[in-house]
């Protein structure tokens, strides 16, 4: 599958690719092969970048899932005053340009918090990126459980997209948006969660369990 967020960009790149093919044909010789190769590589890259494979979330209702494909770069106890209102466990996942970029809901419930914050574009693995970069914050509430997840734009990423909003009911593993061209997603979980990942682990959105509630 192809993520819907990529349809417009894919169409544009295909048109540019056809123009390169036409220009290469007109020029002839080695330029034809060079421009043809650039056109094929461009189309192949955007199709690969916007891929959207099916995922199969675990059925454990206590599990908090990874919202993004990537590598865990931080696992730490922090204060989270905006939505959890106190101590929390933060897991940060860095997405490279080669990772699947479709983001998924980490925990089922109701969207009870939504905030978009414009900001800078520091490299996403810097700790300051969580406070200074452009970001979109969503909080899901299910009974007494609250989980906050934050899309953070990075040095290359300049477009955060999400399709769920305040009051929406969501399910764990559900697609909800993406960050274009690599970045980071932070997940803030209740402090009593039993962690299932550590720094350096690879995650798959909607499948990898970050932590389990008691």
N, C-alpha and C positions, 0 to 999 in steps of 0.2 A: 504494500500500500504506500501511497504518497500522502504526506501531511497536507491538509488543505491550505495551510499558511504558505505553502510553496508554489501554488498554482500560478500566480501572477509572475513570480520570478522565473519559473521554469518556462513559461510561455515567452517571456522576454528573451531569455538565453537561447531558446530554440530559434527565434526570429533572427537574433544576432548571428547564430551559427549558420543559418541559411544564407545570410548576407555574406559571411566569410567564405562559404562554399562558392557562392556566385562570383565573388571577387577573385578567389583563387582560380576559378575556371577561366575568368577573363585574362588574368595575368599569365597563367600557364606555367610550365616548368616546375622548378622546386618550390616556388611560392604557392603553387596550387596545393602541393602536399602539406606544406607547413600550415597554411591557413585552414585546410581541411582537418588536420590533426588538432589544431587549437579549438575548432568548432566542436569536434567530437569530445575532447577533454572537458570543455566547458559544460556541455549538456550532461555528460556522465557525472561530473562533480555535483551539479545541483540536484540531479536525480538521487544520487547517493546521500547527499546532505539532508534532503527532505524525506528520506525513507521513514516509514511508520509501521514497523513490524507489530504483529499481534502479540499481546502479552497475556499471561494467565495468572492473575493474582491468587495468592494463597487464601484459603477460606477462614483462617483463624481471625475471629472478630477482634482479638486483642492485639493483632499485629499492626505496626506502623511501617508503611512501605516506603521505599526509595521513590522520590518524585522524578528522578533523572538518571539517565545512564552516565557513568563516569567513574571517577576515582575519589574515594573519601580522603579529604585533605585535613580535616579537623574533627575531633570528637572532644567536647569539653563542656563543663558545667558553667553556665552563665546566668546573668539576670535578664529576664525578658519581661519588661513592665507593660508593654503595649497590649498584649492579649492574654498571656498566661498569668501575668501579674505576680511574678516572683521568680524563683529559681527554675531553671530548665536545663535540659541536655540538648546541646546544639550539635548537629551533624552537618558538615559542609561537604558538598559534592561538586567537584570541578569537572566540567564538560569540555573536552577538546573539540576542535572543529570536525574531527572524525567520528565522534560519538553520535548516536541517535539523539535528536534534540527535542523530541516530543516529551512534554512534561505530563506527569500523571498525579492524581490525587493520592496523598499518602494514607489518608484515614477517612472512613465514611462518616457522614453526618450532615450538618447544615453550615453553610458559609455564614459565619457570624462576625467576621472582620474583613475589611477590604481597604487597602490604601496603596496608592501609587505615589512614589517619591522620585522626582527628577534629581539628577545628580551627575557625578563625574564618571569617567570610564577608566579607572585604574585597572591594572591586571587583576583578574578575578581571584587569584590565589592569595593576594595580600589580605591580611586580616582587616585593614581599614576599608576594604571594598564593601563590607557588610554595612558600614555606616555612611560612606561617602558616595557610592555609585548609584546610578539609576537603578530602581528596584520596584518590584510589585509584591505586596504582602497580602496573603490570604490566610485567614484563620478558620478552621473547621471545629465545630462544637458538637459533641455527641454525649448527652447526659452531663456528667461531671468532667468529662475528658475534653481538653482543648489541645489542638496541635496547630502550630503556626508554620507556614512554609513560604519562603521568600525567593523569588526569581531575581537574580542580581546580574545586571549587564556588565560586560568586561571590556577589555581593550579593543577587541574586534567586534563584539556584539553591540549593535546599536538599535535593536528592535526587540522589545519584550511584548509578547502577545499572550493574553489569557481570555478565556471564554466563559468563566463562571463569575457570578457576582453575589453580592450580599443577599442572603435569604434563600439561595439555591440549595437544593438537596443534592448531595454528591455521594458517590460510591468509591471505595478504595480501588485504585487502579484505573479509574476513569481518566481519559485524556482531558486536559484542560487548557493547554497552551504550549508555547515553546519560546526559547530565546535563540535568535538567529546568530549563527557564527560563533558559537562557543561561549561559555560563561560559567555560572555557578548557581546552585540552589542550596539554601540553608533550610534545615528542618529543626524546629524547636519542639521538644517533647517533654512531657511531665517528668520531674526528677526521679520518680520511682520506677521508671521504665527499665527493663532488663535489656541491655544492649546486645546486639547481635553482629555489629560491625566494628572495625577498628581502622585507624589510619592506614592507608595503602590498599584497602580492599576495593575491588571493582563492584559496581552496582548496576542493576538493570531496573529501569523504571517500571513500577507496578508489580515487580516480582521479588526483588531483594527485600528482606525484612531488616529494617534498621533497629527496631527494638520491639519488645513485647510488654504490654501493660500487665500489671499483676491481676 
